[in-house]
Amino acid sequence: MRPSLYEFAGGADAFRRLADAHHARCLADPELNHPFSHDGLNPEHVDRLARYWSAVLGGPDAPDVDHAAMLLMHAHNGDMGDLGQRFARCFAAAMDDARLPEDPAFRAAMNAYMRWAVADVLQYGPPETVVRPDTRAPRWDWDGLRA
């Protein structure tokens, strides 16, 4: 049986490096910089992001990270242009920066997750969209979204 994506990546340390690298890439992007550099950004953002991705991708649950709250924080912003694509490209590049495994199947699964996650978040862009408070975090593995 294959290890989870979390285990294959290298566990908690690998996901912390990934979150750090992704955040740095987003700050360096001229369009993504603003949402990632404003004063209201939670100082624990990178730690929470690492724990969230860890949980979604096969690691330990992160009970302090609320998926519905994350969706609500990103909801009702209208058309985001190419920010989602930029976010996903930063994620792909951050895997190199974080020295995650270069295995093609691993990278494909991780990038597929991020494309799905971006599309999931962007569906809540219209002002009338409702985020259900009981929306649970997804679980993603080598084969995609698990039911």
C-alpha positions in Angstrom: 0.0 0.0 0.0 1.3 3.4 -0.9 2.0 5.9 1.8 -0.2 9.0 2.0 0.9 12.1 0.1 1.7 13.6 3.5 4.0 10.7 4.4 5.5 10.6 0.9 6.3 14.3 1.1 8.1 13.9 4.4 5.5 14.7 7.0 5.0 17.8 9.1 8.4 19.3 8.4 7.9 19.0 4.6 4.5 20.7 4.8 5.9 23.5 6.9 8.6 24.1 4.3 6.0 24.0 1.6 3.7 26.5 3.4 6.7 28.8 4.0 7.9 28.5 0.3 4.4 29.1 -1.0 3.8 32.1 1.2 7.2 33.6 0.0 6.2 32.9 -3.6 2.8 34.6 -3.2 4.5 37.6 -1.6 6.9 37.9 -4.5 4.0 37.8 -7.1 2.9 41.3 -8.0 -0.8 40.4 -8.0 -0.9 37.9 -5.1 1.3 40.2 -2.9 -1.6 42.3 -1.6 -3.8 39.6 -0.1 -0.7 38.0 1.5 0.9 41.1 2.9 -2.0 43.1 4.4 -2.1 43.9 8.1 -5.1 41.7 8.8 -3.3 38.5 7.9 -3.3 36.1 10.8 0.3 35.8 12.2 -0.2 32.0 12.4 -1.2 31.9 8.7 1.7 29.8 7.5 1.5 27.3 10.4 -2.2 26.9 9.9 -1.8 26.5 6.2 0.8 23.8 6.8 -1.5 21.9 9.2 -4.4 22.3 6.8 -2.6 20.9 3.8 -1.2 18.2 6.0 -4.7 17.1 7.1 -6.2 17.3 3.6 -3.3 15.3 2.0 -3.3 12.4 4.5 -1.7 13.7 7.6 -3.1 14.2 11.1 -6.4 16.1 11.5 -6.1 19.8 12.2 -9.1 20.5 14.5 -8.1 24.1 15.0 -8.4 24.7 11.2 -11.9 25.3 10.1 -12.6 24.6 6.4 -15.9 26.5 6.3 -14.2 29.5 7.9 -11.4 29.4 5.3 -14.0 29.3 2.5 -16.0 32.1 4.0 -12.8 34.2 4.3 -12.3 33.8 0.6 -16.0 34.1 -0.4 -17.9 36.9 -2.0 -14.9 38.5 -3.7 -16.4 38.3 -7.2 -14.2 37.6 -10.2 -10.7 37.0 -9.1 -9.1 37.2 -12.6 -6.1 35.0 -12.7 -5.3 34.9 -9.0 -6.3 31.3 -8.7 -3.9 30.3 -11.5 -1.2 32.4 -9.9 -1.8 30.7 -6.6 -1.6 27.2 -8.1 1.6 28.1 -10.0 3.2 29.4 -6.8 2.3 26.1 -5.2 3.9 24.1 -8.0 7.1 26.1 -7.7 7.0 26.0 -3.9 7.3 22.2 -4.0 10.7 22.7 -5.6 11.7 25.4 -3.1 10.6 23.1 -0.2 12.6 20.2 -1.7 9.6 17.9 -1.9 10.0 14.6 -3.8 10.3 15.1 -7.6 8.4 11.8 -8.2 6.1 12.5 -11.2 3.0 10.8 -9.7 3.5 12.7 -6.5 3.8 16.0 -8.2 0.8 15.3 -10.4 -1.4 14.4 -7.4 -0.3 17.5 -5.5 -0.9 19.8 -8.5 -4.2 18.2 -9.2 -5.2 18.8 -5.6 -4.3 22.5 -5.8 -6.1 23.0 -9.1 -9.2 21.4 -7.5 -8.8 23.4 -4.3 -8.5 26.7 -6.2 -11.7 25.9 -8.2 -13.5 24.9 -5.0 -12.6 28.2 -3.4 -13.4 30.3 -6.5 -16.9 28.8 -6.7 -17.8 30.9 -3.6 -16.8 34.2 -5.3 -20.3 35.4 -6.3 -21.8 37.6 -3.6 -25.0 35.5 -3.2 -23.0 32.2 -2.6 -23.7 30.5 0.7 -20.9 28.7 2.6 -22.5 26.1 4.8 -21.0 26.2 8.3 -20.8 22.4 8.4 -18.6 22.2 5.3 -15.9 19.7 6.0 -12.3 19.8 4.8 -11.7 17.6 1.8 -9.4 14.5 1.8 -7.1 14.0 -1.1 -4.9 11.1 -2.1 -2.9 9.8 -5.0 -6.2 9.1 -6.9 -7.9 12.4 -6.2 -10.7 13.5 -4.0 -12.0 10.8 -1.6 -15.7 10.6 -0.8 
